[in-house]
Amino acid sequence: MFITNIFVMFFKRNLKLTLSLSIGTSVLFLWITYFFPNLDEVDALVFTKAWPPLAKSLFGDPLTGFSTLEGWLNLQIFHMTIWMISGGLISLLSTEVITKEIETRKIDLILSFSLKRSQLIVSRFLASLVLLLILQFFILIGIYGGILLCNGKFRLVIIYAMIAGIPLYLTIGSITLLMGLFFRQIPTLVICWTFFSISFAVEEVFSKISPIFSKLSPLCLFHYYKSGDILIRNIFSWADIITLLVISMIVLIFSIFVFREKDVLI
């Protein structure tokens, strides 16, 4: 199911975009990490007590966020920023797998070669995964660069938090890939990111203020990605990682099935 040439061509086509985003994100996260305020808990409490509960739910707990480095990284990077950047990249790459080829009317030419549809999806999605890992590598360099500039110490828990995020990004990518079989590139991105944003809001905000939404929480992707638990409370859940990996694989396999069996409108 894996074709090296398809993998390499897709990888090279999107490498420049990935490197540009990776370098920019690395510099941004280095800057954010370097400016950790390092307040004591009393000052942090005074500074953050005016924050409304809604803001604390949406952006993360500001108390630990201003008094511990792990809390700061969770507040400024891992709670929202990193998954939006990483998810945005994998979503865009996922629309390049099939959707853009359909939109530009190149899909017939590609499939005219001795190439199975499943091979096309698997090879390009794996290339997207490698590009995503390049972004994660640069993010790690930026964060640890900021820690070194602050004369901080190596924190393995940051790597754990990054590992926990990868299944989430793969799930975002596989869902975007599936939706891209039915819609054009821009509508696909709009529909998917509306869904991801609502899922995040339900998990982080509405489930905390309404019993109805709390029952829907296990249906949200972000129910299985808890950066605060990892960074602040040192709770690492393999069950959450496996759950997201299973979801992403199911959606990917279903996408392959749909693409193999359905006549794609051009």
C-alpha positions in Angstrom: 0.0 0.0 0.0 3.0 2.3 0.3 4.6 3.9 -2.8 8.0 5.6 -2.3 7.8 7.9 -5.2 4.3 9.3 -4.2 5.6 9.7 -0.7 8.8 11.6 -1.8 7.0 13.9 -4.3 4.3 14.9 -1.7 7.0 15.4 0.9 9.1 17.7 -1.3 6.1 19.6 -2.5 5.1 20.6 1.1 8.5 20.8 2.7 9.0 24.5 2.2 5.7 25.4 3.8 6.4 23.0 6.7 9.9 24.4 7.3 8.6 28.0 7.1 5.9 27.3 9.7 8.3 25.2 11.8 10.9 27.9 12.0 8.4 30.7 12.8 6.7 28.6 15.4 10.0 27.6 17.0 11.0 31.3 17.3 7.6 32.2 18.7 7.7 29.4 21.4 11.3 30.3 22.3 10.2 33.9 22.9 7.1 32.8 24.9 9.2 30.4 27.1 11.9 32.9 27.7 9.4 35.5 29.1 8.1 33.2 31.8 7.2 35.7 34.6 8.1 33.3 37.4 5.8 34.9 40.0 5.4 33.4 43.5 1.9 31.9 44.2 0.8 34.9 46.2 1.5 37.4 43.5 0.1 35.1 40.9 -3.1 34.8 42.9 -3.4 38.6 43.1 -2.7 39.0 39.4 -5.1 36.3 38.3 -8.1 36.5 40.7 -9.9 39.0 38.4 -9.9 36.4 35.6 -13.5 35.2 35.0 -14.1 31.5 35.2 -14.9 31.3 31.5 -11.5 32.7 30.6 -9.8 30.2 33.0 -11.6 27.3 31.3 -10.9 28.5 27.8 -7.2 29.5 28.2 -6.1 27.3 31.1 -5.6 27.9 34.9 -3.6 31.2 35.2 -2.6 30.6 38.8 -0.1 27.9 38.0 0.4 29.5 34.6 2.3 32.5 36.2 4.0 30.7 39.0 5.5 27.5 37.4 7.2 27.0 34.1 5.1 23.9 33.3 1.9 25.9 34.1 3.2 28.7 31.9 3.8 26.4 29.0 0.4 24.9 29.4 -1.3 28.3 29.6 0.6 29.9 26.7 1.4 26.9 24.4 0.0 23.5 25.1 -3.6 24.3 26.1 -4.5 25.9 22.8 -1.7 27.3 20.6 0.2 24.2 19.8 -2.8 22.1 18.7 -4.1 24.9 16.5 -0.8 25.3 14.7 0.0 21.6 14.4 -3.6 20.7 13.6 -3.7 23.5 11.1 -0.7 22.1 9.3 -2.0 18.5 9.2 -5.4 19.7 8.1 -4.0 21.7 5.2 -1.7 18.7 4.2 -4.7 16.4 4.4 -6.6 18.5 1.9 -3.6 18.3 -0.4 -3.8 14.4 -0.3 -6.9 14.1 -2.5 -9.1 17.2 -2.3 -6.8 19.6 -4.1 -6.1 17.1 -6.9 -9.9 16.7 -7.4 -10.3 20.5 -7.4 -7.5 21.1 -9.9 -8.8 18.1 -12.1 -5.5 16.2 -11.8 -6.9 13.2 -10.1 -7.7 11.3 -13.3 -4.1 11.8 -14.5 -2.7 10.5 -11.2 -5.0 7.5 -11.2 -4.3 6.7 -14.8 -0.9 5.2 -13.7 -0.7 1.8 -12.1 -1.5 3.2 -8.7 -4.2 2.0 -6.3 -6.3 4.6 -4.6 -5.4 3.2 -1.2 -1.7 3.6 -2.1 -2.2 7.2 -2.9 -3.9 8.0 0.4 -1.5 6.0 2.6 1.7 7.2 1.0 0.7 10.9 1.1 -0.8 10.6 4.6 2.5 9.1 5.9 4.4 12.0 4.2 2.1 14.4 6.1 2.9 12.6 9.3 6.7 13.0 8.7 6.1 16.7 7.9 4.1 17.0 11.2 7.0 15.4 13.1 9.4 18.0 11.6 7.2 20.7 13.0 7.2 19.0 16.4 11.0 18.8 16.4 11.3 22.5 15.7 8.7 23.3 18.4 10.7 21.2 20.9 13.9 23.1 20.0 12.1 26.4 20.5 10.8 25.5 23.9 14.0 24.1 25.2 15.9 27.0 23.7 13.8 29.3 25.8 14.3 27.2 28.9 18.1 27.3 28.4 18.0 31.1 28.0 16.2 31.2 31.3 18.9 28.9 32.9 16.2 26.4 33.4 16.4 22.6 33.6 15.5 19.8 31.2 11.9 18.8 31.8 10.9 15.4 30.4 7.3 16.1 31.0 7.3 18.5 28.0 8.2 15.6 25.7 5.4 13.6 27.2 2.9 16.4 26.5 4.1 16.6 22.9 3.8 12.9 22.4 0.2 13.0 23.7 -0.6 15.7 21.2 0.4 13.7 18.1 -2.6 11.3 18.1 -4.8 14.4 18.4 -3.2 15.9 15.3 -3.5 12.6 13.4 -7.2 12.5 14.3 -7.7 16.1 13.1 -5.9 15.2 9.8 -7.8 12.0 9.2 -11.2 13.7 9.7 -10.1 16.5 7.4 -9.1 13.9 4.8 -12.5 12.2 5.0 -14.4 15.4 4.7 -12.2 16.4 1.7 -13.7 13.5 -0.3 -17.0 15.3 -0.3 -16.2 19.0 -0.3 -13.7 21.4 -1.9 -10.5 22.5 -0.1 -11.7 25.8 1.5 -15.2 24.4 2.5 -13.5 21.3 4.0 -11.2 23.4 6.2 -14.0 25.7 7.3 -16.3 22.8 8.2 -13.6 20.8 10.0 -12.3 23.7 12.0 -15.7 24.8 13.0 -16.2 21.3 14.3 -12.8 21.2 16.1 -13.5 24.6 17.6 -16.9 23.6 18.9 -15.4 20.3 20.2 -12.8 22.3 22.1 -15.3 24.7 23.5 -17.7 21.9 24.6 -14.8 20.1 26.4 -13.1 23.1 28.0 -16.0 25.5 28.7 -19.5 24.3 28.3 -19.0 20.9 30.0 -17.9 22.8 33.1 -21.0 25.0 33.3 -23.7 22.7 32.1 -24.6 19.1 33.0 -26.0 18.5 29.5 -22.7 19.3 27.9 -20.7 17.4 30.5 -22.4 14.2 29.2 -21.2 15.1 25.7 -17.7 15.5 26.9 -16.5 11.9 26.1 -17.6 12.5 22.5 -15.2 15.4 22.1 -11.7 14.9 20.7 -10.2 17.1 23.4 -11.6 15.0 26.2 -8.6 12.7 25.4 -6.0 15.4 25.2 -5.3 16.9 28.7 -2.0 18.9 28.5 -2.7 20.3 32.0 -2.8 16.9 33.5 0.5 16.0 32.0 2.4 19.2 32.6 1.0 20.3 35.9 -0.2 17.1 37.6 2.2 14.6 36.0 -0.7 12.4 34.8 0.1 10.7 31.6 -2.7 8.5 30.1 -1.9 5.8 27.6 -5.6 5.1 27.3 -6.2 8.6 25.9 -3.4 8.2 23.4 -4.6 4.8 22.3 -8.2 6.1 22.0 -7.2 8.9 19.7 -5.0 6.6 17.6 -7.8 4.1 17.2 -10.2 6.9 16.1 -7.7 8.3 13.6 -7.0 4.8 12.1 -10.7 4.1 11.8 -11.4 7.4 10.1 -8.4 6.9 7.8 -9.5 3.3 6.8 -13.0 4.6 6.2 -11.6 7.3 4.0 -9.7 4.8 2.0 -12.8 2.7 1.6 -14.9 5.7 0.5 -12.3 6.8 -2.0 -12.0 3.3 -3.4 -15.7 2.7 -3.8 -17.0 6.1 -4.7 -16.9 7.8 -8.0 -15.3 11.1 -7.3 -17.0 14.1 -8.9 -14.7 16.3 -10.9 
